[in-house]
Amino acid sequence: MASLFGGGGGSSNSGGLNQERLEMALTEMDTVTDLFNRMVSSCQNKCIARYAEGDLSKGETVCIDRCVAKYHEVYGKVGDKLKVRGEQQQR
Amino acid sequence: MDFSGLSSAEQAHVNKLVEKRQFQGFLTMYGKLVEKCFNTCCNDFTSKSLSSKEEQCVNNCAEKFMKHSERVSARFAEMNAEVMSGQKNVSG
């Protein structure tokens, strides 16, 4: 995922407003935002069952922390699978 | 995203694009939250206005969502920072 955060590509050279670079950055931003939104939505569905009070309960809080970590792990695992598949298809 | 090295006019252009995206994102989130809270809280249609119970539920739902979202955001940021520093160690 880190390649999404400017790890890849020359973030050091910035000779003016490169349209291509800008588009890449915006796509990157959209991707991260989308991931975040899906994570929020999934973990809300998994962890929050009642709306009898406006505060997160202790249990919900713990659930959310674990949910985010797990979501992230799944993101990595699925990414690995896709990567392997992609490499196989390139050959 | 590193946009340093751009002129101020270019910076302004980039900021405008980012702001537009953020506004779009806010509106989408708003719509989804309304849907979520409506579906969770409103199940009785014998009256056209919200009952006090429903209203309380909607307030709780929105408040809870914001706290939930903040928490996910904090954990998400930590996770990304971790991945980033891991990458740096590998390459550097």
N, CA and C atoms of all chains as a GROMACS GRO file, in nm:
protein
  549
    1MET      N    1   0.082  -0.121   0.000
    1MET     CA    2   0.000   0.000   0.000
    1MET      C    3   0.086   0.126   0.000
    2ALA      N    4   0.205   0.114   0.057
    2ALA     CA    5   0.287   0.233   0.072
    2ALA      C    6   0.321   0.297  -0.062
    3SER      N    7   0.319   0.215  -0.168
    3SER     CA    8   0.348   0.274  -0.298
    3SER      C    9   0.242   0.375  -0.336
    4LEU      N   10   0.127   0.362  -0.273
    4LEU     CA   11   0.020   0.457  -0.300
    4LEU      C   12   0.048   0.593  -0.239
    5PHE      N   13   0.137   0.594  -0.142
    5PHE     CA   14   0.160   0.719  -0.070
    5PHE      C   15   0.287   0.790  -0.116
    6GLY      N   16   0.308   0.791  -0.243
    6GLY     CA   17   0.421   0.865  -0.296
    6GLY      C   18   0.553   0.793  -0.279
    7GLY      N   19   0.548   0.667  -0.239
    7GLY     CA   20   0.672   0.590  -0.224
    7GLY      C   21   0.735   0.564  -0.360
    8GLY      N   22   0.650   0.530  -0.457
    8GLY     CA   23   0.700   0.507  -0.592
    8GLY      C   24   0.696   0.636  -0.671
    9GLY      N   25   0.778   0.644  -0.773
    9GLY     CA   26   0.776   0.764  -0.857
    9GLY      C   27   0.856   0.875  -0.795
   10GLY      N   28   0.897   0.969  -0.876
   10GLY     CA   29   0.984   1.074  -0.826
   10GLY      C   30   0.907   1.184  -0.758
   11SER      N   31   0.896   1.175  -0.628
   11SER     CA   32   0.830   1.284  -0.557
   11SER      C   33   0.930   1.396  -0.528
   12SER      N   34   1.056   1.368  -0.556
   12SER     CA   35   1.157   1.470  -0.528
   12SER      C   36   1.165   1.571  -0.641
   13ASN      N   37   1.156   1.521  -0.767
   13ASN     CA   38   1.160   1.619  -0.876
   13ASN      C   39   1.023   1.678  -0.894
   14SER      N   40   1.016   1.810  -0.895
   14SER     CA   41   0.887   1.874  -0.912
   14SER      C   42   0.905   1.995  -1.003
   15GLY      N   43   0.928   1.968  -1.126
   15GLY     CA   44   0.946   2.076  -1.222
   15GLY      C   45   0.812   2.128  -1.268
   16GLY      N   46   0.748   2.207  -1.186
   16GLY     CA   47   0.620   2.265  -1.224
   16GLY      C   48   0.506   2.168  -1.209
   17LEU      N   49   0.390   2.213  -1.253
   17LEU     CA   50   0.270   2.134  -1.237
   17LEU      C   51   0.258   2.032  -1.349
   18ASN      N   52   0.308   1.914  -1.318
   18ASN     CA   53   0.300   1.807  -1.415
   18ASN      C   54   0.161   1.745  -1.410
   19GLN      N   55   0.090   1.757  -1.519
   19GLN     CA   56  -0.050   1.711  -1.522
   19GLN      C   57  -0.061   1.563  -1.486
   20GLU      N   58   0.034   1.488  -1.537
   20GLU     CA   59   0.031   1.344  -1.514
   20GLU      C   60   0.050   1.313  -1.366
   21ARG      N   61   0.144   1.384  -1.306
   21ARG     CA   62   0.174   1.363  -1.164
   21ARG      C   63   0.053   1.401  -1.079
   22LEU      N   64  -0.009   1.510  -1.118
   22LEU     CA   65  -0.125   1.559  -1.044
   22LEU      C   66  -0.238   1.457  -1.049
   23GLU      N   67  -0.259   1.403  -1.168
   23GLU     CA   68  -0.365   1.304  -1.183
   23GLU      C   69  -0.336   1.178  -1.102
   24MET      N   70  -0.210   1.140  -1.103
   24MET     CA   71  -0.169   1.023  -1.022
   24MET      C   72  -0.198   1.048  -0.875
   25ALA      N   73  -0.162   1.168  -0.830
   25ALA     CA   74  -0.181   1.202  -0.689
   25ALA      C   75  -0.329   1.202  -0.651
   26LEU      N   76  -0.410   1.256  -0.741
   26LEU     CA   77  -0.555   1.260  -0.713
   26LEU      C   78  -0.615   1.119  -0.714
   27THR      N   79  -0.570   1.038  -0.807
   27THR     CA   80  -0.617   0.899  -0.810
   27THR      C   81  -0.579   0.828  -0.682
   28GLU      N   82  -0.456   0.855  -0.638
   28GLU     CA   83  -0.406   0.797  -0.514
   28GLU      C   84  -0.494   0.841  -0.396
   29MET      N   85  -0.525   0.970  -0.395
   29MET     CA   86  -0.609   1.024  -0.288
   29MET      C   87  -0.747   0.959  -0.289
   30ASP      N   88  -0.803   0.945  -0.408
   30ASP     CA   89  -0.935   0.881  -0.420
   30ASP      C   90  -0.931   0.737  -0.371
   31THR      N   91  -0.822   0.668  -0.404
   31THR     CA   92  -0.810   0.528  -0.366
   31THR      C   93  -0.804   0.512  -0.214
   32VAL      N   94  -0.723   0.597  -0.153
   32VAL     CA   95  -0.709   0.591  -0.007
   32VAL      C   96  -0.840   0.630   0.061
   33THR      N   97  -0.905   0.733   0.007
   33THR     CA   98  -1.033   0.776   0.063
   33THR      C   99  -1.137   0.665   0.052
   34ASP      N  100  -1.138   0.600  -0.063
   34ASP     CA  101  -1.233   0.491  -0.085
   34ASP      C  102  -1.208   0.377   0.014
   35LEU      N  103  -1.081   0.344   0.031
   35LEU     CA  104  -1.045   0.238   0.126
   35LEU      C  105  -1.091   0.276   0.267
   36PHE      N  106  -1.064   0.399   0.303
   36PHE     CA  107  -1.102   0.447   0.436
   36PHE      C  108  -1.254   0.440   0.456
   37ASN      N  109  -1.328   0.488   0.357
   37ASN     CA  110  -1.473   0.489   0.368
   37ASN      C  111  -1.531   0.348   0.380
   38ARG      N  112  -1.473   0.257   0.303
   38ARG     CA  113  -1.521   0.119   0.311
   38ARG      C  114  -1.490   0.058   0.446
   39MET      N  115  -1.374   0.095   0.498
   39MET     CA  116  -1.333   0.046   0.630
   39MET      C  117  -1.429   0.098   0.738
   40VAL      N  118  -1.458   0.226   0.731
   40VAL     CA  119  -1.552   0.286   0.828
   40VAL      C  120  -1.686   0.214   0.821
   41SER      N  121  -1.734   0.197   0.700
   41SER     CA  122  -1.864   0.136   0.680
   41SER      C  123  -1.866  -0.010   0.728
   42SER      N  124  -1.765  -0.087   0.690
   42SER     CA  125  -1.760  -0.228   0.731
   42SER      C  126  -1.752  -0.241   0.882
   43CYS      N  127  -1.663  -0.163   0.943
   43CYS     CA  128  -1.644  -0.177   1.087
   43CYS      C  129  -1.764  -0.125   1.165
   44GLN      N  130  -1.834  -0.030   1.106
   44GLN     CA  131  -1.958   0.017   1.170
   44GLN      C  132  -2.060  -0.097   1.170
   45ASN      N  133  -2.070  -0.164   1.056
   45ASN     CA  134  -2.164  -0.275   1.047
   45ASN      C  135  -2.126  -0.390   1.140
   46LYS      N  136  -1.996  -0.415   1.151
   46LYS     CA  137  -1.950  -0.528   1.232
   46LYS      C  138  -1.956  -0.500   1.382
   47CYS      N  139  -1.927  -0.376   1.419
   47CYS     CA  140  -1.903  -0.348   1.562
   47CYS      C  141  -2.014  -0.273   1.634
   48ILE      N  142  -2.094  -0.199   1.560
   48ILE     CA  143  -2.193  -0.116   1.628
   48ILE      C  144  -2.333  -0.167   1.600
   49ALA      N  145  -2.395  -0.218   1.706
   49ALA     CA  146  -2.525  -0.280   1.689
   49ALA      C  147  -2.638  -0.193   1.745
   50ARG      N  148  -2.607  -0.114   1.846
   50ARG     CA  149  -2.713  -0.038   1.910
   50ARG      C  150  -2.685   0.112   1.907
   51TYR      N  151  -2.795   0.186   1.902
   51TYR     CA  152  -2.783   0.332   1.904
   51TYR      C  153  -2.860   0.390   2.021
   52ALA      N  154  -2.855   0.317   2.134
   52ALA     CA  155  -2.924   0.362   2.253
   52ALA      C  156  -2.847   0.474   2.322
   53GLU      N  157  -2.718   0.487   2.286
   53GLU     CA  158  -2.641   0.599   2.341
   53GLU      C  159  -2.544   0.650   2.235
   54GLY      N  160  -2.500   0.775   2.254
   54GLY     CA  161  -2.416   0.839   2.152
   54GLY      C  162  -2.268   0.811   2.168
   55ASP      N  163  -2.230   0.748   2.278
   55ASP     CA  164  -2.089   0.717   2.299
   55ASP      C  165  -2.058   0.575   2.257
   56LEU      N  166  -1.932   0.555   2.218
   56LEU     CA  167  -1.889   0.419   2.187
   56LEU      C  168  -1.870   0.345   2.319
   57SER      N  169  -1.920   0.223   2.325
   57SER     CA  170  -1.898   0.144   2.446
   57SER      C  171  -1.756   0.089   2.443
   58LYS      N  172  -1.713   0.040   2.557
   58LYS     CA  173  -1.579  -0.019   2.567
   58LYS      C  174  -1.562  -0.133   2.465
   59GLY      N  175  -1.662  -0.217   2.462
   59GLY     CA  176  -1.659  -0.331   2.370
   59GLY      C  177  -1.653  -0.287   2.224
   60GLU      N  178  -1.730  -0.188   2.192
   60GLU     CA  179  -1.731  -0.136   2.054
   60GLU      C  180  -1.596  -0.078   2.017
   61THR      N  181  -1.537  -0.007   2.113
   61THR     CA  182  -1.407   0.055   2.089
   61THR      C  183  -1.300  -0.050   2.058
   62VAL      N  184  -1.298  -0.153   2.139
   62VAL     CA  185  -1.202  -0.262   2.117
   62VAL      C  186  -1.228  -0.328   1.982
   63CYS      N  187  -1.355  -0.349   1.953
   63CYS     CA  188  -1.394  -0.410   1.826
   63CYS      C  189  -1.346  -0.326   1.708
   64ILE      N  190  -1.362  -0.196   1.718
   64ILE     CA  191  -1.322  -0.107   1.608
   64ILE      C  192  -1.171  -0.117   1.583
   65ASP      N  193  -1.094  -0.112   1.692
   65ASP     CA  194  -0.948  -0.121   1.677
   65ASP      C  195  -0.907  -0.251   1.608
   66ARG      N  196  -0.968  -0.360   1.651
   66ARG     CA  197  -0.935  -0.489   1.590
   66ARG      C  198  -0.984  -0.497   1.447
   67CYS      N  199  -1.100  -0.439   1.425
   67CYS     CA  200  -1.160  -0.440   1.292
   67CYS      C  201  -1.070  -0.370   1.190
   68VAL      N  202  -1.018  -0.254   1.230
   68VAL     CA  203  -0.930  -0.178   1.140
   68VAL      C  204  -0.804  -0.258   1.108
   69ALA      N  205  -0.747  -0.318   1.213
   69ALA     CA  206  -0.625  -0.397   1.193
   69ALA      C  207  -0.651  -0.515   1.100
   70LYS      N  208  -0.764  -0.578   1.121
   70LYS     CA  209  -0.798  -0.695   1.041
   70LYS      C  210  -0.828  -0.657   0.897
   71TYR      N  211  -0.897  -0.548   0.881
   71TYR     CA  212  -0.931  -0.500   0.747
   71TYR      C  213  -0.802  -0.476   0.669
   72HIS      N  214  -0.709  -0.415   0.740
   72HIS     CA  215  -0.579  -0.385   0.681
   72HIS      C  216  -0.506  -0.513   0.640
   73GLU      N  217  -0.516  -0.612   0.725
   73GLU     CA  218  -0.451  -0.740   0.697
   73GLU      C  219  -0.513  -0.806   0.574
   74VAL      N  220  -0.645  -0.800   0.567
   74VAL     CA  221  -0.715  -0.858   0.452
   74VAL      C  222  -0.674  -0.784   0.324
   75TYR      N  223  -0.662  -0.652   0.338
   75TYR     CA  224  -0.619  -0.569   0.225
   75TYR      C  225  -0.485  -0.619   0.171
   76GLY      N  226  -0.395  -0.650   0.265
   76GLY     CA  227  -0.263  -0.700   0.227
   76GLY      C  228  -0.269  -0.837   0.162
   77LYS      N  229  -0.347  -0.926   0.223
   77LYS     CA  230  -0.357  -1.065   0.173
   77LYS      C  231  -0.415  -1.067   0.032
   78VAL      N  232  -0.524  -0.994   0.014
   78VAL     CA  233  -0.588  -0.989  -0.117
   78VAL      C  234  -0.492  -0.928  -0.219
   79GLY      N  235  -0.422  -0.824  -0.175
   79GLY     CA  236  -0.323  -0.760  -0.262
   79GLY      C  237  -0.215  -0.858  -0.307
   80ASP      N  238  -0.168  -0.940  -0.213
   80ASP     CA  239  -0.067  -1.041  -0.245
   80ASP      C  240  -0.117  -1.138  -0.351
   81LYS      N  241  -0.240  -1.184  -0.332
   81LYS     CA  242  -0.300  -1.278  -0.428
   81LYS      C  243  -0.307  -1.215  -0.567
   82LEU      N  244  -0.355  -1.092  -0.570
   82LEU     CA  245  -0.369  -1.024  -0.700
   82LEU      C  246  -0.233  -1.004  -0.765
   83LYS      N  247  -0.134  -0.977  -0.682
   83LYS     CA  248   0.001  -0.953  -0.732
   83LYS      C  249   0.056  -1.081  -0.797
   84VAL      N  250   0.041  -1.193  -0.727
   84VAL     CA  251   0.089  -1.321  -0.779
   84VAL      C  252   0.020  -1.351  -0.912
   85ARG      N  253  -0.110  -1.332  -0.913
   85ARG     CA  254  -0.187  -1.358  -1.034
   85ARG      C  255  -0.140  -1.270  -1.149
   86GLY      N  256  -0.119  -1.142  -1.117
   86GLY     CA  257  -0.074  -1.047  -1.217
   86GLY      C  258   0.062  -1.084  -1.274
   87GLU      N  259   0.151  -1.129  -1.187
   87GLU     CA  260   0.285  -1.169  -1.232
   87GLU      C  261   0.278  -1.291  -1.322
   88GLN      N  262   0.189  -1.384  -1.286
   88GLN     CA  263   0.173  -1.505  -1.367
   88GLN      C  264   0.121  -1.472  -1.506
   89GLN      N  265   0.030  -1.377  -1.509
   89GLN     CA  266  -0.030  -1.342  -1.638
   89GLN      C  267   0.067  -1.266  -1.728
   90GLN      N  268   0.163  -1.199  -1.664
   90GLN     CA  269   0.259  -1.123  -1.744
   90GLN      C  270   0.356  -1.214  -1.820
   91ARG      N  271   0.380  -1.330  -1.759
   91ARG     CA  272   0.474  -1.422  -1.824
   91ARG      C  273   0.415  -1.487  -1.946
   92MET      N  274   0.122   1.318  -0.010
   92MET     CA  275   0.149   1.375  -0.142
   92MET      C  276   0.237   1.497  -0.130
   93ASP      N  277   0.340   1.497  -0.205
   93ASP     CA  278   0.434   1.607  -0.193
   93ASP      C  279   0.421   1.700  -0.312
   94PHE      N  280   0.369   1.816  -0.286
   94PHE     CA  281   0.352   1.913  -0.394
   94PHE      C  282   0.445   2.032  -0.375
   95SER      N  283   0.546   2.017  -0.291
   95SER     CA  284   0.640   2.127  -0.271
   95SER      C  285   0.717   2.150  -0.400
   96GLY      N  286   0.757   2.269  -0.422
   96GLY     CA  287   0.828   2.300  -0.546
   96GLY      C  288   0.735   2.357  -0.651
   97LEU      N  289   0.607   2.360  -0.622
   97LEU     CA  290   0.513   2.422  -0.715
   97LEU      C  291   0.503   2.572  -0.685
   98SER      N  292   0.467   2.646  -0.785
   98SER     CA  293   0.445   2.789  -0.761
   98SER      C  294   0.316   2.807  -0.681
   99SER      N  295   0.298   2.926  -0.627
   99SER     CA  296   0.180   2.946  -0.542
   99SER      C  297   0.051   2.934  -0.622
  100ALA      N  298   0.055   2.975  -0.750
  100ALA     CA  299  -0.064   2.962  -0.834
  100ALA      C  300  -0.097   2.815  -0.856
  101GLU      N  301   0.008   2.736  -0.876
  101GLU     CA  302  -0.012   2.592  -0.894
  101GLU      C  303  -0.062   2.526  -0.766
  102GLN      N  304  -0.004   2.571  -0.655
  102GLN     CA  305  -0.049   2.521  -0.524
  102GLN      C  306  -0.198   2.546  -0.506
  103ALA      N  307  -0.241   2.668  -0.542
  103ALA     CA  308  -0.381   2.706  -0.528
  103ALA      C  309  -0.469   2.616  -0.613
  104HIS      N  310  -0.421   2.587  -0.734
  104HIS     CA  311  -0.496   2.500  -0.824
  104HIS      C  312  -0.513   2.361  -0.764
  105VAL      N  313  -0.403   2.309  -0.711
  105VAL     CA  314  -0.407   2.177  -0.648
  105VAL      C  315  -0.500   2.178  -0.528
  106ASN      N  316  -0.489   2.282  -0.446
  106ASN     CA  317  -0.575   2.292  -0.328
  106ASN      C  318  -0.722   2.293  -0.366
  107LYS      N  319  -0.752   2.363  -0.474
  107LYS     CA  320  -0.891   2.372  -0.518
  107LYS      C  321  -0.944   2.234  -0.557
  108LEU      N  322  -0.860   2.160  -0.629
  108LEU     CA  323  -0.900   2.025  -0.669
  108LEU      C  324  -0.922   1.936  -0.547
  109VAL      N  325  -0.830   1.947  -0.452
  109VAL     CA  326  -0.840   1.866  -0.331
  109VAL      C  327  -0.965   1.903  -0.251
  110GLU      N  328  -0.990   2.033  -0.240
  110GLU     CA  329  -1.109   2.080  -0.167
  110GLU      C  330  -1.237   2.029  -0.231
  111LYS      N  331  -1.238   2.030  -0.364
  111LYS     CA  332  -1.356   1.983  -0.434
  111LYS      C  333  -1.381   1.835  -0.403
  112ARG      N  334  -1.272   1.759  -0.406
  112ARG     CA  335  -1.282   1.616  -0.372
  112ARG      C  336  -1.335   1.597  -0.230
  113GLN      N  337  -1.282   1.678  -0.140
  113GLN     CA  338  -1.323   1.665   0.000
  113GLN      C  339  -1.470   1.699   0.019
  114PHE      N  340  -1.515   1.799  -0.054
  114PHE     CA  341  -1.656   1.839  -0.045
  114PHE      C  342  -1.745   1.728  -0.099
  115GLN      N  343  -1.705   1.673  -0.213
  115GLN     CA  344  -1.780   1.560  -0.270
  115GLN      C  345  -1.786   1.445  -0.170
  116GLY      N  346  -1.672   1.420  -0.107
  116GLY     CA  347  -1.664   1.313  -0.008
  116GLY      C  348  -1.756   1.337   0.108
  117PHE      N  349  -1.760   1.464   0.152
  117PHE     CA  350  -1.848   1.498   0.263
  117PHE      C  351  -1.995   1.473   0.227
  118LEU      N  352  -2.033   1.516   0.108
  118LEU     CA  353  -2.173   1.498   0.067
  118LEU      C  354  -2.209   1.349   0.057
  119THR      N  355  -2.118   1.270   0.005
  119THR     CA  356  -2.143   1.126  -0.006
  119THR      C  357  -2.160   1.065   0.133
  120MET      N  358  -2.070   1.105   0.223
  120MET     CA  359  -2.076   1.053   0.360
  120MET      C  360  -2.207   1.094   0.427
  121TYR      N  361  -2.247   1.217   0.406
  121TYR     CA  362  -2.372   1.270   0.460
  121TYR      C  363  -2.490   1.182   0.416
  122GLY      N  364  -2.496   1.160   0.286
  122GLY     CA  365  -2.604   1.079   0.230
  122GLY      C  366  -2.608   0.939   0.288
  123LYS      N  367  -2.489   0.880   0.300
  123LYS     CA  368  -2.482   0.743   0.351
  123LYS      C  369  -2.521   0.736   0.499
  124LEU      N  370  -2.479   0.838   0.573
  124LEU     CA  371  -2.509   0.840   0.716
  124LEU      C  372  -2.660   0.856   0.739
  125VAL      N  373  -2.722   0.942   0.659
  125VAL     CA  374  -2.868   0.959   0.668
  125VAL      C  375  -2.937   0.825   0.642
  126GLU      N  376  -2.891   0.757   0.538
  126GLU     CA  377  -2.949   0.628   0.504
  126GLU      C  378  -2.936   0.528   0.619
  127LYS      N  379  -2.814   0.524   0.673
  127LYS     CA  380  -2.786   0.432   0.783
  127LYS      C  381  -2.874   0.461   0.906
  128CYS      N  382  -2.879   0.588   0.944
  128CYS     CA  383  -2.953   0.625   1.065
  128CYS      C  384  -3.104   0.611   1.042
  129PHE      N  385  -3.147   0.644   0.924
  129PHE     CA  386  -3.290   0.628   0.893
  129PHE      C  387  -3.329   0.482   0.903
  130ASN      N  388  -3.251   0.396   0.838
  130ASN     CA  389  -3.284   0.254   0.839
  130ASN      C  390  -3.274   0.192   0.977
  131THR      N  391  -3.179   0.243   1.056
  131THR     CA  392  -3.163   0.189   1.192
  131THR      C  393  -3.274   0.238   1.284
  132CYS      N  394  -3.310   0.364   1.273
  132CYS     CA  395  -3.395   0.427   1.376
  132CYS      C  396  -3.543   0.435   1.340
  133CYS      N  397  -3.575   0.440   1.213
  133CYS     CA  398  -3.714   0.464   1.175
  133CYS      C  399  -3.782   0.339   1.124
  134ASN      N  400  -3.870   0.285   1.204
  134ASN     CA  401  -3.940   0.163   1.165
  134ASN      C  402  -4.091   0.175   1.182
  135ASP      N  403  -4.132   0.289   1.235
  135ASP     CA  404  -4.274   0.307   1.264
  135ASP      C  405  -4.328   0.421   1.178
  136PHE      N  406  -4.427   0.390   1.096
  136PHE     CA  407  -4.480   0.495   1.007
  136PHE      C  408  -4.627   0.525   1.034
  137THR      N  409  -4.660   0.523   1.162
  137THR     CA  410  -4.795   0.562   1.200
  137THR      C  411  -4.804   0.712   1.224
  138SER      N  412  -4.688   0.780   1.213
  138SER     CA  413  -4.685   0.925   1.227
  138SER      C  414  -4.587   0.980   1.125
  139LYS      N  415  -4.608   1.105   1.083
  139LYS     CA  416  -4.518   1.157   0.980
  139LYS      C  417  -4.398   1.231   1.040
  140SER      N  418  -4.402   1.259   1.168
  140SER     CA  419  -4.285   1.322   1.229
  140SER      C  420  -4.212   1.221   1.317
  141LEU      N  421  -4.085   1.252   1.343
  141LEU     CA  422  -4.005   1.161   1.424
  141LEU      C  423  -4.059   1.158   1.567
  142SER      N  424  -4.072   1.040   1.623
  142SER     CA  425  -4.108   1.030   1.765
  142SER      C  426  -3.986   1.072   1.846
  143SER      N  427  -4.007   1.099   1.975
  143SER     CA  428  -3.893   1.142   2.056
  143SER      C  429  -3.789   1.031   2.064
  144LYS      N  430  -3.836   0.910   2.062
  144LYS     CA  431  -3.745   0.794   2.067
  144LYS      C  432  -3.662   0.788   1.938
  145GLU      N  433  -3.729   0.807   1.827
  145GLU     CA  434  -3.660   0.804   1.699
  145GLU      C  435  -3.559   0.918   1.690
  146GLU      N  436  -3.601   1.033   1.739
  146GLU     CA  437  -3.514   1.149   1.734
  146GLU      C  438  -3.387   1.124   1.816
  147GLN      N  439  -3.408   1.068   1.935
  147GLN     CA  440  -3.295   1.035   2.021
  147GLN      C  441  -3.202   0.936   1.951
  148CYS      N  442  -3.262   0.839   1.886
  148CYS     CA  443  -3.185   0.737   1.815
  148CYS      C  444  -3.102   0.801   1.703
  149VAL      N  445  -3.165   0.893   1.628
  149VAL     CA  446  -3.094   0.959   1.519
  149VAL      C  447  -2.977   1.041   1.573
  150ASN      N  448  -3.002   1.112   1.684
  150ASN     CA  449  -2.893   1.190   1.745
  150ASN      C  450  -2.778   1.099   1.787
  151ASN      N  451  -2.812   0.990   1.853
  151ASN     CA  452  -2.710   0.896   1.896
  151ASN      C  453  -2.636   0.836   1.777
  152CYS      N  454  -2.712   0.803   1.676
  152CYS     CA  455  -2.655   0.740   1.557
  152CYS      C  456  -2.551   0.831   1.492
  153ALA      N  457  -2.588   0.957   1.474
  153ALA     CA  458  -2.496   1.052   1.410
  153ALA      C  459  -2.373   1.077   1.497
  154GLU      N  460  -2.397   1.094   1.626
  154GLU     CA  461  -2.288   1.120   1.719
  154GLU      C  462  -2.192   1.002   1.725
  155LYS      N  463  -2.252   0.885   1.734
  155LYS     CA  464  -2.172   0.764   1.743
  155LYS      C  465  -2.092   0.742   1.615
  156PHE      N  466  -2.154   0.771   1.504
  156PHE     CA  467  -2.084   0.755   1.377
  156PHE      C  468  -1.959   0.843   1.372
  157MET      N  469  -1.974   0.967   1.417
  157MET     CA  470  -1.859   1.059   1.413
  157MET      C  471  -1.746   1.009   1.502
  158LYS      N  472  -1.781   0.959   1.619
  158LYS     CA  473  -1.678   0.905   1.709
  158LYS      C  474  -1.615   0.781   1.648
  159HIS      N  475  -1.699   0.699   1.589
  159HIS     CA  476  -1.650   0.578   1.522
  159HIS      C  477  -1.552   0.614   1.411
  160SER      N  478  -1.594   0.709   1.329
  160SER     CA  479  -1.513   0.750   1.215
  160SER      C  480  -1.379   0.809   1.259
  161GLU      N  481  -1.382   0.887   1.366
  161GLU     CA  482  -1.257   0.944   1.418
  161GLU      C  483  -1.163   0.836   1.466
  162ARG      N  484  -1.220   0.737   1.532
  162ARG     CA  485  -1.137   0.629   1.584
  162ARG      C  486  -1.073   0.548   1.470
  163VAL      N  487  -1.155   0.515   1.370
  163VAL     CA  488  -1.102   0.442   1.255
  163VAL      C  489  -0.992   0.526   1.189
  164SER      N  490  -1.018   0.654   1.177
  164SER     CA  491  -0.920   0.744   1.115
  164SER      C  492  -0.787   0.742   1.188
  165ALA      N  493  -0.792   0.746   1.321
  165ALA     CA  494  -0.670   0.745   1.402
  165ALA      C  495  -0.593   0.615   1.382
  166ARG      N  496  -0.664   0.502   1.389
  166ARG     CA  497  -0.599   0.372   1.373
  166ARG      C  498  -0.544   0.357   1.231
  167PHE      N  499  -0.620   0.405   1.135
  167PHE     CA  500  -0.582   0.399   0.994
  167PHE      C  501  -0.452   0.477   0.972
  168ALA      N  502  -0.444   0.594   1.032
  168ALA     CA  503  -0.324   0.677   1.018
  168ALA      C  504  -0.203   0.607   1.080
  169GLU      N  505  -0.223   0.548   1.197
  169GLU     CA  506  -0.114   0.474   1.263
  169GLU      C  507  -0.064   0.363   1.174
  170MET      N  508  -0.160   0.292   1.117
  170MET     CA  509  -0.126   0.178   1.032
  170MET      C  510  -0.046   0.222   0.909
  171ASN      N  511  -0.088   0.330   0.848
  171ASN     CA  512  -0.016   0.380   0.731
  171ASN      C  513   0.123   0.428   0.768
  172ALA      N  514   0.135   0.492   0.883
  172ALA     CA  515   0.265   0.539   0.929
  172ALA      C  516   0.359   0.420   0.949
  173GLU      N  517   0.303   0.314   1.003
  173GLU     CA  518   0.380   0.192   1.026
  173GLU      C  519   0.431   0.135   0.894
  174VAL      N  520   0.341   0.125   0.798
  174VAL     CA  521   0.378   0.070   0.667
  174VAL      C  522   0.485   0.157   0.603
  175MET      N  523   0.467   0.288   0.613
  175MET     CA  524   0.562   0.383   0.553
  175MET      C  525   0.701   0.367   0.613
  176SER      N  526   0.708   0.361   0.746
  176SER     CA  527   0.840   0.351   0.811
  176SER      C  528   0.903   0.216   0.779
  177GLY      N  529   0.820   0.112   0.768
  177GLY     CA  530   0.870  -0.019   0.729
  177GLY      C  531   0.935  -0.015   0.592
  178GLN      N  532   0.869   0.054   0.500
  178GLN     CA  533   0.922   0.068   0.364
  178GLN      C  534   1.055   0.141   0.363
  179LYS      N  535   1.061   0.245   0.444
  179LYS     CA  536   1.182   0.326   0.449
  179LYS      C  537   1.300   0.241   0.497
  180ASN      N  538   1.273   0.157   0.599
  180ASN     CA  539   1.378   0.073   0.654
  180ASN      C  540   1.428  -0.028   0.551
  181VAL      N  541   1.337  -0.078   0.472
  181VAL     CA  542   1.374  -0.175   0.370
  181VAL      C  543   1.461  -0.111   0.263
  182SER      N  544   1.416   0.007   0.217
  182SER     CA  545   1.488   0.071   0.106
  182SER      C  546   1.612   0.146   0.153
  183GLY      N  547   1.616   0.189   0.279
  183GLY     CA  548   1.726   0.272   0.323
  183GLY      C  549   1.826   0.208   0.408
   0.00000   0.00000   0.00000
